[in-house]
């Protein structure tokens, strides 16, 4: 079981996130905190595998908690859950090693997607060795630091990459847009960029009438 520690100062949001977590197999809630200081104490004491970390806390910011987790070499991964959307904050969070960034408000499907992707990574990292394709798959998510075209965001691109990795078969942009709760035109733009960059594959299937359908995969 993957032990999860939730840091959230809003009791209602904490209850919702705890409820979401209880619906996902292989995860168990090991502790909670409503401020940064108690979060750091709890993480040191309980040694969770994964921390779900809010950005806006009453004493110090969630980003400061993340920095101190790294400074103290605490052995845990972090998913940031926050309403903060500015690119500078998102970039810094990923620089300090967060494995995902979920923007509030979000639906259960996005929460589940993040944790199931983490579970896949966690299972592979329990092995003593990894195959090159395993490393490359995770690298697609972790190392997307290149300069993006205007209008594209790193956090959205990571969400789409994660969703593609989860799919056992090639999928259309419409399927991904429904899964992620994003506009179809937005998803298509990211998929076109990822395909042109050589990060994903596309296959065209022709029907009896109309345009061909494009199916995307890692």
HUGI-V877812 format. One record per run of one state. SS is the DSSP state (hx for helix, st for strand, lp for the rest). FROM is the first residue (numbers start at 0). TO is the last residue. If there is no record, write none. Layout:
BEGIN
ss=(SS;SS)
from=(FROM;FROM)
to=(TO;TO)
END
This chain:
BEGIN
ss=(lp;st;lp;hx;lp;st;lp;hx;lp;st;lp;hx;lp;st;lp;hx;lp;st;lp;hx;lp;hx;lp;hx;lp;st;lp;hx;lp;hx;lp;st;lp;st;lp)
from=(0;1;7;10;22;26;33;35;46;49;54;61;71;76;82;86;95;99;103;107;124;131;142;153;166;170;171;172;180;183;196;200;205;212;217)
to=(0;6;9;21;25;32;34;45;48;53;60;70;75;81;85;94;98;102;106;123;130;141;152;165;169;170;171;179;182;195;199;204;211;216;217)
END
